[in-house]
Amino acid sequence: MDPVDGDRRRSPADPRALIKRAPGGTRVAFGLAAALSIVLTGPLLLFNPWLVSAAQARHGVAASLGTDQANVDRVTVAMLRDLFVGGPFDVSLDGDDPILDASERSHMQDVSGLVRTLAALEALSIVTLLVTGRMLRGERAARGRLLLRAAVGVGILALVLGTFFAVAFETAFAAFHALFFQAGTWRFGPQSNLIRLFPEAFWFETSLLAGIAIVVSAGLAGWLARRDLRAAAAPG
């Protein structure tokens, strides 16, 4: 009896008849993991001392704190480390008291919790993407379509949100904080060292870079998807 695929019979010479389909749920897991990886990879990579230092130098952070760039870099590196390990954010600018007061440190610990959660989701999504992508290696057309849908969907969303941040930054910034942080814990005055260290212009620029990073990730994912689709459509 000829092998069958659904209700259609195929000849034993048809290689598609011998393909073992991935278990149920694999495609859903692959699509979700692809979307999460595209969303999170670029923005999380922005939390590095080289890019942050360059942005701080452009926006005169050292002058606003009455110190030099080397001191700003030292403090920033310590804060980035605390951000990913859940540290106390008690680094000092002058070797005495912490540069941040108690309320600023509390907010940064809240930010750290969010960043570590997103980093864990990123790691999980990448592992899931690799595992399910391998499970779908015999279904390259389906894998390509799923990846392309994730890339297009996330790319469009990034462009919409990026435009919103570009034209209404203060509203978008406040909406983001209201979504993830408790009211009254994240607003600080212009004399705040946290604001001096990471001024509004810094966050405006970083938000736009995050949007660009997501669009670039989506473009790379779309290119990989097209490779799968071309390979699946190739004769033989």
TORPA-790014 format. One line per 4 residues: number of its first residue (from 1); their letters; for each residue x, y, z of N, C-alpha, C, O. Coordinates in pm, 1 decimal. Atoms other than C-alpha are relative to their C-alpha. Example, Ala and Ser with C-alpha at 12.3 -4.5 7.8 and 13.67 -1.06 7.14 Angstrom:
REM residues 2
1) as) 89.0,-119.0,0.0,1230.0,-450.0,780.0,90.0,120.0,0.0,193.6,118.1,66.5 ~ -82.0,-119.0,-6.0,1367.0,-106.0,714.0,-77.0,109.0,73.0,-26.1,219.8,89.9
This chain:
REM residues 236
1) mdpv) 85.0,-119.8,0.0,0.0,0.0,0.0,88.4,124.6,0.0,190.1,128.7,69.2 ~ -79.1,-122.2,8.7,128.6,348.9,-86.6,-3.7,75.2,131.2,-104.8,72.0,201.4 ~ 2.7,-88.9,-116.9,233.3,582.4,196.9,-102.0,109.8,-21.7,-126.9,150.1,-135.3 ~ 98.7,-106.0,11.7,-26.5,847.0,271.2,41.4,119.2,82.9,107.9,104.6,185.4
5) dgdr) -21.0,-125.0,-72.5,-3.9,1210.7,381.8,-136.3,64.4,13.9,-185.1,126.7,-80.4 ~ 135.9,-45.8,-16.7,-338.3,1307.2,528.4,-90.1,-90.2,-81.0,-86.7,-212.3,-65.5 ~ 91.4,76.7,84.0,-601.7,1200.7,275.6,59.3,-28.7,-137.8,-2.4,-97.0,-219.6 ~ -57.4,14.7,133.6,-363.3,1210.5,-21.3,104.8,-109.8,-2.2,191.4,-113.8,85.2
9) rrsp) -99.5,105.2,13.9,-165.1,906.3,-135.4,120.2,54.3,-78.3,106.3,133.7,-171.3 ~ -121.1,-38.6,72.7,192.5,953.6,-245.3,76.1,-125.8,-38.2,64.9,-229.3,27.5 ~ -79.0,114.4,42.5,424.3,723.9,-432.0,119.4,-15.5,91.6,166.1,83.1,148.6 ~ -117.2,20.0,-85.1,711.7,566.7,-239.7,119.3,79.9,-46.8,211.6,103.7,31.1
13) adpr) -113.8,-77.7,50.4,945.5,767.2,-464.0,-5.8,144.6,44.3,93.8,216.0,32.7 ~ 16.2,-138.7,-43.6,807.5,1096.6,-324.6,64.3,16.2,137.2,13.4,-39.4,234.6 ~ -69.8,-11.5,-128.9,1052.8,1199.3,-47.2,-84.6,64.8,106.6,-61.5,41.0,225.1 ~ 83.1,-65.3,-101.3,786.1,1412.0,122.6,-82.2,-100.3,78.5,-123.3,-73.3,191.4
17) alik) 78.0,102.2,-69.3,601.7,1092.0,209.8,76.6,-59.7,116.3,16.8,-117.6,207.0 ~ -82.4,59.8,-104.3,893.2,986.1,428.9,35.6,97.2,110.8,101.0,59.2,208.0 ~ -32.5,-101.7,-100.0,918.7,1311.3,626.3,-81.7,-23.3,126.0,-203.6,-39.6,120.5 ~ 67.7,16.1,-128.6,837.1,1270.5,992.7,-37.0,137.8,52.9,50.2,221.3,77.1
21) rapg) 45.6,-129.9,-47.4,625.7,1561.6,1110.8,35.3,18.8,146.8,36.9,-76.3,224.9 ~ -31.8,-31.2,-139.8,721.0,1736.8,1433.2,-124.7,-17.1,86.6,-237.0,-4.7,37.8 ~ 114.7,18.7,-90.0,501.9,1672.5,1738.5,-89.1,124.3,6.4,-44.6,235.7,-21.1 ~ 93.5,-111.3,-13.3,193.8,1887.1,1794.8,49.3,103.6,99.1,107.4,69.5,202.2
25) gtrv) -44.6,-110.0,-85.5,264.7,2225.9,1948.1,136.8,53.2,-35.6,175.6,160.9,9.5 ~ -135.4,-44.0,36.4,610.8,2248.2,1795.2,-3.8,130.0,-78.8,76.2,220.5,-55.4 ~ 8.1,-120.9,82.4,505.2,2507.3,1540.5,-37.7,121.9,83.9,18.1,230.0,65.3 ~ 39.8,-111.7,-87.1,333.1,2723.3,1803.7,118.6,45.4,84.2,145.1,165.1,95.7
29) afgl) -115.9,-33.2,-83.0,639.7,2704.7,2030.4,107.1,70.3,-82.0,169.9,165.0,-34.6 ~ -99.9,-62.8,86.4,867.8,2791.6,1738.5,-38.6,143.8,-32.7,45.0,233.9,-24.6 ~ 44.2,-134.8,35.1,658.9,3092.3,1633.9,9.7,96.7,116.2,55.4,209.7,99.0 ~ -7.0,-86.2,-118.3,632.7,3231.9,1988.3,144.8,28.8,37.9,179.7,141.9,71.6
33) aaal) -141.5,-18.1,-34.4,1002.8,3175.8,2054.9,68.1,94.0,-98.4,151.7,175.5,-59.3 ~ -57.5,-89.6,101.0,1092.4,3348.2,1727.5,-38.6,144.2,28.3,46.1,233.4,23.4 ~ 46.0,-136.9,-26.1,880.3,3652.9,1811.5,69.7,57.9,123.2,115.1,172.3,120.7 ~ -65.5,-48.8,-121.6,1024.1,3680.8,2164.5,147.8,29.0,-24.1,200.4,129.6,23.6
37) sivl) -142.7,-21.1,27.5,1381.1,3643.3,2039.4,23.0,127.0,-79.8,117.4,201.5,-53.3 ~ -13.3,-121.7,81.7,1331.1,3916.6,1780.0,-23.0,124.0,85.6,48.8,223.0,71.6 ~ 32.8,-115.5,-83.8,1175.3,4151.7,2038.3,109.7,30.0,101.0,142.8,146.5,123.1 ~ -86.1,-21.6,-116.3,1428.2,4099.7,2317.6,148.5,10.2,-30.5,220.5,79.9,41.0
41) tgpl) -144.9,8.1,21.4,1769.2,4035.1,2162.8,64.4,137.1,-16.0,158.1,169.9,56.7 ~ -60.5,-130.5,25.3,1845.2,4383.1,2027.7,-1.2,92.0,120.6,104.2,142.3,159.7 ~ 4.1,-89.7,-115.3,1722.3,4588.9,2324.7,88.9,-44.8,116.2,152.7,39.1,179.8 ~ -83.8,45.8,-111.1,1900.6,4368.2,2581.2,148.6,19.8,-30.7,228.1,44.4,60.0
45) llfn) -140.2,-22.4,36.6,2226.7,4399.8,2386.6,41.8,145.9,16.5,161.0,176.1,21.0 ~ -32.4,-141.3,-19.8,2203.0,4777.9,2432.1,52.0,27.2,141.0,116.5,129.3,164.7 ~ -46.6,-18.4,-136.8,2273.7,4732.1,2803.9,144.9,-45.0,11.5,174.9,-141.4,81.9 ~ -143.1,30.3,-8.2,2650.1,4725.2,2755.4,75.6,129.5,28.8,31.2,236.8,-11.9
49) pwlv) -69.1,-122.1,-45.1,2908.0,4968.6,2898.7,52.3,87.4,-111.7,63.6,208.5,-92.5 ~ -56.8,-79.3,108.0,3049.9,5080.1,2562.7,-105.5,92.1,-60.4,-81.3,211.4,-78.4 ~ 105.8,-81.6,58.9,2723.4,5199.3,2412.8,-53.2,101.4,101.4,-75.3,217.6,67.3 ~ 51.4,-90.8,-103.2,2598.2,5348.0,2741.6,98.1,113.6,24.1,57.3,229.2,35.5
53) saaq) -102.1,-103.3,-22.3,2927.4,5533.4,2795.9,1.1,102.2,-112.9,11.1,222.4,-88.3 ~ -0.8,-91.2,114.0,2919.0,5679.0,2444.7,-120.1,94.2,5.4,-107.6,213.5,-22.2 ~ 120.5,-83.9,-9.0,2561.3,5802.1,2495.1,12.8,101.3,113.4,-25.5,217.3,98.0 ~ -17.8,-92.1,-112.9,2645.7,5952.1,2835.1,96.9,112.3,-35.4,76.0,227.5,2.5
57) arhg) -97.0,-103.3,40.2,2944.4,6134.0,2687.7,-65.4,101.6,-93.6,-40.0,221.5,-82.6 ~ 67.5,-90.8,92.8,2727.6,6278.9,2409.5,-93.4,96.3,72.4,-113.5,209.0,27.3 ~ 99.6,-81.5,-69.8,2478.2,6413.3,2662.7,56.0,68.3,125.2,-20.3,113.4,210.6 ~ -64.3,-79.3,-104.6,2731.2,6568.5,2903.4,-26.9,-47.0,141.7,-40.9,35.3,232.2
61) vaas) 30.0,52.4,-133.2,2666.7,6339.5,3199.5,110.8,34.2,99.9,81.9,72.1,213.4 ~ -110.4,-26.7,-91.7,3012.9,6387.4,3350.4,-5.5,144.0,52.8,12.5,167.3,172.4 ~ 7.4,-140.2,-42.1,2975.3,6766.4,3356.8,-116.0,23.3,95.4,-102.8,98.5,192.0 ~ 117.3,-20.2,-86.3,2628.7,6746.2,3512.3,22.3,-56.1,140.2,-40.6,-11.2,236.0
65) lgtd) -31.0,59.1,-131.0,2771.7,6532.5,3795.6,125.1,61.5,62.1,161.4,26.7,174.5 ~ -120.2,-64.0,-51.7,3082.9,6748.2,3838.7,117.1,-95.2,12.7,193.0,-87.7,109.4 ~ -108.6,97.8,-4.8,3324.6,6464.7,3758.9,52.4,-22.1,-141.5,20.7,55.4,-231.7 ~ -51.7,28.6,133.9,3507.7,6310.2,3463.1,-63.9,-127.7,-54.7,-132.9,-200.2,16.9
69) qanv) 64.0,114.4,65.9,3404.7,6042.6,3213.0,45.8,-133.1,58.1,-31.3,-229.0,62.3 ~ -49.8,125.1,-58.2,3626.6,5778.2,3374.6,-80.3,-37.7,124.0,-112.3,-154.8,144.1 ~ 81.2,26.7,-118.7,3432.7,5812.4,3700.3,-140.9,-41.8,-37.6,-197.8,-132.7,22.8 ~ 133.9,37.2,47.4,3101.4,5800.6,3514.4,0.2,-143.2,-51.6,-92.1,-219.7,-23.8
73) drvt) -8.7,136.0,52.6,3214.2,5485.0,3334.8,9.6,-102.6,112.9,-53.8,-208.0,107.0 ~ -15.3,92.7,-113.0,3318.1,5320.4,3663.1,-134.0,-23.7,69.2,-170.1,-137.5,99.2 ~ 130.6,10.2,-65.6,2980.6,5394.5,3822.8,-98.5,-76.2,-89.0,-173.9,-160.9,-41.0 ~ 94.7,62.2,91.8,2788.7,5286.7,3512.7,24.6,-150.2,-12.5,-70.2,-228.7,-14.1
77) vaml) -32.4,143.0,8.9,2971.2,4953.7,3482.5,-51.9,-73.8,123.0,-107.5,-183.0,111.7 ~ 49.7,62.4,-122.7,2887.9,4877.7,3845.9,-152.4,-11.7,-1.8,-207.8,-112.5,42.1 ~ 146.1,3.7,4.8,2522.3,4965.1,3788.7,-51.1,-101.5,-102.1,-150.3,-169.8,-76.8 ~ 40.2,99.9,98.4,2497.1,4753.1,3474.4,18.3,-140.4,54.8,-63.7,-228.8,29.8
81) rdlf) -20.6,130.4,-63.0,2643.4,4462.1,3666.7,-111.5,-28.3,100.2,-168.2,-137.6,101.9 ~ 108.8,17.5,-97.4,2392.0,4515.6,3947.7,-133.8,-25.2,-69.0,-219.2,-96.9,-16.9 ~ 125.2,14.4,73.6,2116.2,4535.4,3688.1,-26.4,-146.2,-35.9,-140.4,-192.3,-30.8 ~ 16.8,138.5,44.6,2178.5,4178.6,3571.5,16.4,-103.1,110.6,-20.3,-219.3,92.8
85) vggp) -18.3,97.1,-109.6,2268.1,4019.7,3906.0,-84.9,33.6,121.4,-80.0,-37.1,222.1 ~ 83.0,-38.0,-113.5,2021.7,4199.4,4132.4,79.3,60.6,114.1,52.3,32.5,230.9 ~ -86.0,-60.0,-101.0,2285.2,4403.3,4314.1,-65.2,114.1,75.8,-181.1,147.6,51.1 ~ 57.3,-104.1,-87.2,2237.3,4681.4,4570.0,1.2,141.1,-57.6,-62.3,230.3,-1.5
89) fdvs) -9.3,-132.9,61.5,2319.5,4978.1,4338.9,54.0,103.8,99.5,4.8,216.5,106.2 ~ -54.4,-89.1,-102.6,2529.1,5131.0,4617.5,138.8,52.4,-35.9,214.5,93.5,51.9 ~ -129.0,-51.9,41.7,2830.7,5233.6,4409.0,8.6,148.8,32.1,-90.7,221.3,25.2 ~ -22.1,-140.0,-35.5,2982.6,5566.8,4512.1,74.5,72.1,-111.4,158.7,13.4,-179.3
93) ldgd) -69.9,-80.9,99.2,3095.5,5846.8,4283.4,131.5,53.3,54.4,230.4,63.6,-18.1 ~ -117.1,-64.1,-60.5,3344.3,5998.1,4527.6,67.9,-85.5,106.1,154.9,-36.8,178.3 ~ -60.1,87.9,-99.4,3433.8,5697.7,4743.5,-62.9,9.2,135.9,-13.6,-51.5,231.0 ~ 65.3,-17.2,-130.2,3196.9,5799.2,5021.5,-140.8,-58.9,-4.4,-155.9,-181.1,-1.6
97) dpil) 138.4,47.8,3.2,2815.1,5775.9,5007.2,-36.8,-51.5,-138.7,24.0,-11.8,-238.1 ~ 48.6,46.1,130.3,2629.3,5588.9,4731.3,-48.0,118.0,-83.7,-102.6,214.5,-30.2 ~ 42.3,-108.7,87.5,2559.3,5807.8,4430.3,-152.2,10.9,-3.7,-205.7,120.1,-23.4 ~ 145.9,-1.4,1.0,2191.1,5709.0,4444.1,-54.6,-1.1,141.7,1.3,-65.7,230.3
101) dase) 62.8,4.7,-131.9,1963.2,5775.8,4738.7,-87.8,-125.0,10.7,-96.7,-203.9,-83.4 ~ 74.8,123.4,-26.8,1736.3,5510.4,4891.1,-113.1,-22.9,-100.6,-134.0,-135.5,-145.6 ~ 111.9,16.5,93.6,1438.6,5576.8,4661.7,49.7,-31.8,-140.4,-12.7,-109.2,-213.0 ~ -57.0,28.9,132.1,1657.2,5575.7,4351.5,50.9,-144.2,-5.6,31.6,-213.3,-105.7
105) rshm) -48.0,138.4,-3.7,1820.9,5248.2,4456.9,-116.7,-97.8,-3.5,-108.1,-202.8,-67.3 ~ 117.6,87.0,1.2,1477.3,5097.6,4520.7,-56.6,-13.5,-140.9,-94.0,-122.7,-183.8 ~ 51.1,6.6,136.8,1363.7,5190.1,4171.5,92.0,-82.2,-88.4,44.5,-161.5,-169.7 ~ -93.1,76.6,81.1,1678.6,5048.3,4016.1,-9.1,-149.9,30.0,12.2,-232.2,-59.0
109) qdvs) 20.5,141.4,-31.9,1617.9,4721.9,4200.9,-126.0,-53.5,-68.4,-131.0,-169.3,-109.8 ~ 119.7,38.2,75.6,1270.4,4716.2,4045.8,35.1,-18.8,-148.5,-9.3,-114.3,-212.2 ~ -43.5,10.9,139.5,1428.5,4778.5,3704.8,80.5,-127.6,-19.3,65.3,-197.0,-119.8 ~ -80.3,121.8,7.5,1675.4,4498.5,3775.2,-88.1,-124.1,-7.4,-59.7,-216.6,-83.5
113) glvr) 91.1,113.7,3.8,1389.7,4258.9,3842.9,-61.2,-18.3,-138.1,-73.6,-130.6,-186.8 ~ 57.7,6.4,133.9,1232.3,4346.0,3507.4,104.5,-47.4,-101.2,76.5,-134.2,-183.8 ~ -105.1,36.0,95.5,1561.8,4319.7,3317.4,37.2,-147.0,13.5,54.5,-215.9,-87.1 ~ -36.0,140.8,-19.3,1647.7,3982.9,3474.0,-110.9,-93.5,-48.7,-83.3,-201.7,-100.5
117) tlaa) 111.5,79.8,52.2,1300.1,3852.0,3390.0,5.1,-6.2,-152.5,-13.5,-112.3,-212.0 ~ -8.4,-4.2,145.9,1339.0,3965.3,3029.2,120.0,-80.0,-51.1,111.4,-146.6,-154.3 ~ -117.9,76.7,40.8,1689.2,3815.7,3010.3,-26.9,-150.5,10.0,16.9,-227.6,-75.4 ~ 35.3,141.8,-13.6,1554.6,3482.0,3138.9,-93.2,-43.0,-112.7,-77.6,-152.0,-167.7
121) leal) 89.3,29.8,111.0,1274.6,3494.5,2880.0,77.3,-8.7,-131.4,48.8,-93.2,-216.2 ~ -82.7,1.1,120.6,1532.2,3572.8,2612.9,77.5,-131.0,-11.0,80.7,-192.9,-117.4 ~ -75.8,125.3,1.5,1748.1,3274.3,2710.5,-91.1,-118.4,-30.9,-56.2,-205.3,-110.8 ~ 95.1,108.2,23.2,1444.9,3044.8,2720.1,-49.5,-0.6,-143.7,-63.0,-106.6,-204.7
125) sivt) 50.8,-7.4,137.2,1317.3,3171.4,2384.5,104.9,-45.1,-100.4,71.2,-110.4,-199.1 ~ -105.6,41.9,92.0,1653.9,3117.6,2215.2,17.7,-151.7,2.9,30.5,-215.6,-101.6 ~ -11.1,146.1,-11.0,1683.2,2762.6,2350.4,-119.0,-67.4,-69.1,-102.1,-163.3,-144.4 ~ 120.3,56.5,62.6,1324.2,2689.8,2245.2,5.5,13.3,-151.3,-32.7,-78.5,-223.8
129) llvt) -9.6,-23.4,144.6,1387.0,2841.2,1901.9,95.5,-99.9,-64.4,65.9,-154.6,-170.7 ~ -98.4,93.3,55.2,1694.8,2624.2,1846.1,-53.1,-142.9,-0.1,-36.6,-216.1,-97.7 ~ 50.0,137.5,-10.8,1527.6,2304.6,1967.6,-114.6,-24.2,-97.8,-113.8,-122.1,-172.4 ~ 115.4,20.1,88.8,1199.2,2349.9,1781.6,39.0,20.5,-146.3,-16.3,-44.3,-235.2
133) grml) -47.0,-17.3,137.5,1380.4,2477.9,1472.9,63.2,-126.7,-53.8,45.3,-161.4,-170.5 ~ -59.1,127.7,41.9,1576.9,2154.3,1462.8,-108.5,-105.9,-20.5,-100.6,-186.8,-113.0 ~ 110.0,95.6,14.7,1258.4,1954.0,1513.5,-77.5,22.7,-129.8,-137.7,-70.1,-183.8 ~ 71.1,-34.4,123.1,1111.5,2134.6,1211.3,90.3,-1.5,-122.9,51.4,47.3,-229.0
137) rger) -93.7,-5.3,112.5,1415.8,2082.8,989.4,-51.6,-76.5,-121.5,-10.8,-48.6,-234.3 ~ 58.3,71.9,112.6,1216.8,1838.4,777.3,-120.8,69.2,-59.1,-177.8,22.4,-157.7 ~ 116.3,-77.4,47.7,940.0,2097.5,730.9,43.6,144.4,-23.0,-6.6,236.7,41.2 ~ -62.4,-130.6,17.1,1138.8,2390.1,599.5,-98.7,106.3,-46.3,-86.7,222.9,-8.7
141) aarg) 98.9,-98.0,45.2,844.2,2555.0,427.0,-81.6,52.3,117.5,-103.9,172.8,129.5 ~ 77.7,-41.4,-116.7,640.5,2558.2,747.5,85.9,84.3,93.3,39.7,185.2,146.6 ~ -89.9,-76.0,-87.3,940.9,2677.4,947.9,25.6,139.1,-56.0,28.0,237.3,18.2 ~ -22.2,-129.3,62.6,1007.4,2953.6,699.5,-120.5,91.2,11.8,-106.3,210.2,39.8
145) rlll) 121.0,-82.3,-11.0,646.5,3071.4,701.0,-18.8,52.1,141.9,-54.2,168.4,161.5 ~ 14.8,-41.5,-139.9,636.4,3079.4,1081.6,99.0,111.0,34.6,62.9,209.7,98.7 ~ -102.4,-100.3,-30.0,961.6,3273.9,1103.7,-29.9,130.8,-71.5,-8.8,238.7,-16.0 ~ 31.9,-121.2,75.7,850.3,3516.4,832.8,-116.7,75.3,65.0,-114.0,198.1,73.6
149) raav) 112.2,-64.8,-67.1,520.2,3584.0,1010.3,45.2,70.4,127.6,3.9,183.1,155.2 ~ -50.5,-61.7,-123.0,700.4,3649.4,1338.1,79.5,125.7,-32.3,64.6,227.7,34.9 ~ -83.4,-114.1,36.7,948.3,3882.3,1165.8,-84.4,118.1,-46.5,-61.4,231.7,-4.9 ~ 84.5,-108.3,52.7,682.0,4082.0,980.6,-84.5,60.5,111.7,-93.9,182.8,122.7
153) gvgi) 85.1,-49.4,-108.3,450.6,4107.2,1283.9,76.7,85.2,99.3,33.0,194.7,134.6 ~ -80.7,-74.5,-96.3,722.7,4216.7,1524.9,57.6,126.2,-63.9,62.3,231.3,0.1 ~ -56.1,-116.4,68.2,880.1,4449.9,1267.8,-100.5,113.1,-12.0,-66.9,229.1,12.0 ~ 103.9,-102.9,10.4,551.9,4632.7,1208.0,-29.4,61.0,135.8,-42.1,182.9,147.7
157) lalv) 26.0,-50.6,-135.0,485.6,4660.4,1582.0,112.3,91.6,46.9,86.0,194.4,109.3 ~ -113.9,-82.6,-39.7,836.8,4798.8,1639.2,-3.9,135.6,-69.2,26.4,237.7,-7.5 ~ 8.8,-126.8,72.1,787.2,5063.0,1370.8,-109.3,89.7,58.3,-90.8,210.7,71.8 ~ 110.8,-78.0,-57.7,453.3,5170.4,1521.2,40.8,57.7,135.3,23.0,176.8,160.7
161) lgtf) -39.3,-46.9,-132.8,588.8,5188.8,1876.9,117.2,97.3,-7.8,123.4,193.3,69.0 ~ -112.7,-91.2,17.6,911.0,5353.0,1759.5,-46.0,138.0,-42.5,6.9,238.8,4.4 ~ 55.9,-128.6,42.1,710.8,5624.5,1586.2,-66.8,71.1,116.0,-54.4,192.6,131.5 ~ 65.7,-57.0,-117.9,506.3,5674.4,1902.6,102.7,60.3,95.9,83.6,171.1,145.9
165) fava) -105.1,-52.1,-87.7,822.1,5714.3,2111.4,66.8,122.9,-60.9,104.3,215.2,11.4 ~ -67.7,-112.4,65.6,971.6,5951.3,1853.7,-81.8,127.9,6.2,-25.9,235.9,25.2 ~ 83.3,-120.5,6.6,673.7,6189.4,1837.5,-63.8,36.8,133.1,-107.5,150.5,151.2 ~ 62.5,-27.4,-130.6,541.3,6159.0,2194.8,78.3,-72.2,108.0,24.2,-156.1,180.0
169) feta) -88.4,76.7,-87.5,836.7,6043.6,2401.0,-45.0,3.5,145.4,-51.0,-101.1,210.1 ~ 35.5,-8.9,-141.6,724.8,6173.2,2740.5,-123.0,-83.7,32.4,-127.0,-150.6,135.6 ~ 120.9,80.1,-21.0,381.0,6012.6,2706.8,32.0,-149.0,-6.4,-13.9,-226.7,77.4 ~ -35.9,140.7,15.7,528.0,5683.4,2584.6,85.9,-48.6,116.5,67.5,-159.9,165.7
173) faaf) -89.5,35.9,-111.0,797.0,5682.6,2855.7,-80.8,-19.0,128.1,-58.5,-113.9,203.1 ~ 83.8,11.0,-119.7,538.6,5743.6,3127.4,-90.0,-123.0,-7.5,-110.2,-191.4,92.8 ~ 86.7,117.2,16.1,307.6,5474.9,2984.7,77.4,-128.3,25.3,25.8,-220.9,87.9 ~ -84.0,117.2,-22.5,592.3,5223.2,2984.1,23.4,-21.8,149.0,8.7,-133.4,198.8
177) half) -27.2,12.2,-143.9,679.3,5295.4,3347.9,-127.4,-32.9,78.5,-123.8,-111.1,173.5 ~ 126.6,28.7,-68.6,314.5,5293.0,3455.4,-40.3,-146.0,-17.3,-105.6,-204.2,69.2 ~ 33.3,139.5,27.9,280.6,4949.2,3297.5,81.8,-95.8,85.9,30.1,-198.2,130.5 ~ -88.9,95.1,-65.2,577.9,4790.3,3472.1,37.3,33.5,144.4,87.4,-52.6,216.7
181) fqag) -44.5,-40.1,-133.5,635.9,4988.5,3792.9,-113.9,63.4,78.9,-206.2,122.0,22.3 ~ 102.8,-54.5,-88.1,428.1,5093.4,4090.6,1.0,152.5,-4.1,107.3,214.5,-7.9 ~ 11.5,-146.3,4.2,300.4,5451.3,4083.1,73.1,62.2,118.3,68.9,11.0,230.1 ~ -69.9,-72.6,-104.7,509.9,5696.9,4278.9,140.9,-48.6,29.0,209.1,6.9,115.2
185) twrf) -133.3,54.5,-28.8,828.8,5489.9,4265.1,103.7,33.8,-106.6,221.9,3.5,-90.1 ~ -94.4,-18.1,110.6,982.9,5604.6,3938.5,12.7,144.2,-48.6,84.6,168.4,-145.5 ~ -14.0,-140.4,39.7,944.3,5983.8,3912.2,101.5,69.7,91.0,90.6,64.1,213.4 ~ -104.0,-69.6,-75.6,1248.1,6188.7,4017.3,21.3,138.5,-60.4,2.7,158.7,-180.4
189) gpqs) -20.6,-136.6,43.9,1329.3,6558.8,3997.7,130.3,18.7,-75.2,212.7,-72.6,-79.3 ~ -120.2,-26.3,80.1,1600.0,6720.8,3782.7,129.5,-3.5,80.5,237.6,-18.4,23.3 ~ -120.7,5.3,-82.9,1840.2,6725.8,4079.6,38.0,-142.4,38.1,140.6,-163.8,102.7 ~ -27.0,140.3,-29.2,1825.1,6346.9,4108.2,127.1,-45.9,-71.5,145.0,-19.7,-190.4
193) nlir) -120.4,54.3,63.4,2159.8,6178.8,4045.8,-33.5,-109.0,-101.4,39.7,-128.3,-198.5 ~ 41.5,100.9,97.0,1975.5,5898.3,3869.5,-35.8,65.8,-133.4,-1.6,14.5,-239.9 ~ 35.4,-73.9,121.8,1835.0,6152.2,3621.3,124.0,61.9,-62.7,136.0,65.9,-185.1 ~ -123.6,-55.6,55.0,2174.8,6317.8,3586.0,82.5,-108.4,-69.0,143.7,-84.4,-173.1
197) lfpe) -79.1,109.5,56.6,2337.3,5982.1,3518.9,-62.6,-53.3,-128.7,8.0,-87.1,-223.7 ~ 72.2,47.4,118.0,2069.6,5874.2,3270.2,-108.7,102.5,-34.7,-225.6,81.3,-2.6 ~ 95.9,-107.9,26.7,1902.3,6194.8,3143.7,-104.0,-39.4,-104.9,-91.1,-141.5,-172.4 ~ 108.2,29.5,94.5,1587.5,6209.0,2932.4,51.2,-15.6,-142.2,5.3,-102.8,-215.9
201) afwf) -54.6,10.1,136.0,1789.4,6268.5,2615.1,66.2,-134.8,-22.5,61.0,-189.9,-132.5 ~ -61.2,133.3,7.8,1979.3,5947.0,2690.0,-107.8,-104.3,-28.9,-89.7,-189.5,-115.8 ~ 105.8,99.3,17.9,1653.0,5749.7,2716.0,-72.1,15.6,-132.9,-116.2,-83.2,-191.7 ~ 60.1,-21.7,131.7,1508.4,5910.4,2403.7,83.1,-69.6,-107.5,30.5,-141.8,-192.2
205) etsl) -90.2,60.5,97.7,1811.9,5803.6,2204.1,0.5,-152.1,12.5,-2.3,-222.9,-88.1 ~ -4.7,144.9,-22.2,1820.7,5456.7,2361.9,-129.3,-67.4,-45.2,-126.4,-178.4,-98.5 ~ 128.0,55.8,44.2,1449.8,5400.5,2293.7,-4.1,-14.2,-151.4,-52.0,-114.9,-203.6 ~ -3.0,8.2,145.8,1499.1,5479.2,1925.9,96.2,-109.2,-46.5,67.4,-180.9,-142.3
209) lagi) -94.6,106.8,34.3,1804.1,5250.7,1913.1,-60.5,-137.5,24.3,-36.8,-230.8,-52.4 ~ 65.6,127.4,-28.5,1599.0,4973.3,2074.1,-96.4,-36.3,-112.7,-102.0,-151.2,-156.5 ~ 91.4,25.0,111.4,1335.5,5011.8,1803.7,73.9,-40.8,-125.9,32.1,-132.5,-196.5 ~ -80.7,33.8,118.0,1600.6,5005.9,1531.7,56.3,-141.1,12.8,58.5,-216.9,-84.2
213) aivv) -56.4,133.4,-23.6,1759.3,4696.2,1689.9,-104.2,-108.8,-25.3,-72.4,-214.0,-80.7 ~ 106.7,97.7,22.1,1424.5,4515.0,1682.9,-28.2,-14.5,-149.3,-45.3,-125.7,-199.2 ~ 24.7,5.2,144.4,1366.9,4607.8,1318.4,113.3,-74.6,-71.1,87.9,-152.9,-162.6 ~ -113.2,71.8,59.3,1717.6,4485.3,1229.5,-10.7,-149.5,27.8,12.7,-231.3,-61.1
217) sagl) 18.0,141.8,-34.5,1653.3,4158.2,1415.7,-110.9,-62.1,-84.4,-98.8,-175.5,-130.9 ~ 110.1,49.4,82.1,1324.5,4122.0,1230.0,45.2,-18.9,-144.6,6.7,-115.9,-209.9 ~ -51.7,12.7,135.6,1503.2,4183.3,899.9,87.3,-123.2,-16.5,78.6,-193.0,-117.6 ~ -84.8,119.1,4.8,1760.8,3913.6,979.4,-85.2,-126.6,3.6,-59.5,-221.5,-70.4
221) agwl) 89.1,115.4,-7.5,1484.4,3670.8,1077.5,-73.8,-20.5,-132.0,-91.8,-133.8,-176.5 ~ 66.8,10.3,128.4,1300.6,3751.1,753.8,90.6,-58.6,-107.4,45.6,-136.3,-191.7 ~ -96.5,54.3,96.1,1615.7,3675.6,553.4,17.7,-149.9,20.3,22.0,-225.4,-76.8 ~ -11.8,143.4,-29.1,1655.4,3338.6,728.8,-126.4,-74.7,-43.5,-119.5,-186.8,-94.1
225) arrd) 125.9,62.4,41.7,1287.9,3265.7,664.4,-3.7,-19.4,-150.8,-45.4,-124.8,-198.8 ~ 0.1,11.0,145.5,1327.5,3336.0,292.7,93.9,-110.4,-47.0,67.3,-175.3,-148.1 ~ -90.8,109.5,34.3,1620.5,3094.5,282.8,-71.8,-133.5,12.4,-61.9,-218.7,-75.9 ~ 75.6,124.2,-18.1,1400.5,2818.9,423.8,-103.6,-17.3,-110.7,-118.2,-126.0,-166.6
229) lraa) 104.5,9.2,101.2,1120.8,2900.4,180.6,56.8,-30.3,-138.0,-1.8,-107.2,-214.1 ~ -63.8,27.8,130.2,1355.3,2902.4,-119.8,48.6,-144.3,-5.8,33.6,-211.8,-107.6 ~ -49.4,137.5,-1.9,1512.1,2573.5,-12.7,-114.4,-100.2,-12.3,-101.6,-202.8,-79.1 ~ 114.9,90.7,5.9,1169.3,2414.0,35.2,-60.6,-2.7,-140.3,-113.6,-105.3,-182.9
233) aapg) 58.9,-8.0,133.1,1057.5,2531.4,-309.9,91.7,-52.7,-110.0,47.7,-75.8,-222.6 ~ -95.3,44.8,100.9,1372.7,2414.9,-487.5,-32.1,-143.3,-43.6,-66.7,-226.1,40.6 ~ 26.2,136.0,47.4,1325.0,2104.9,-707.1,101.2,-99.6,53.9,218.4,-67.1,73.0 ~ -87.3,107.1,-48.1,1467.1,1778.0,-581.3,18.2,5.4,147.1,89.1,-78.0,203.6
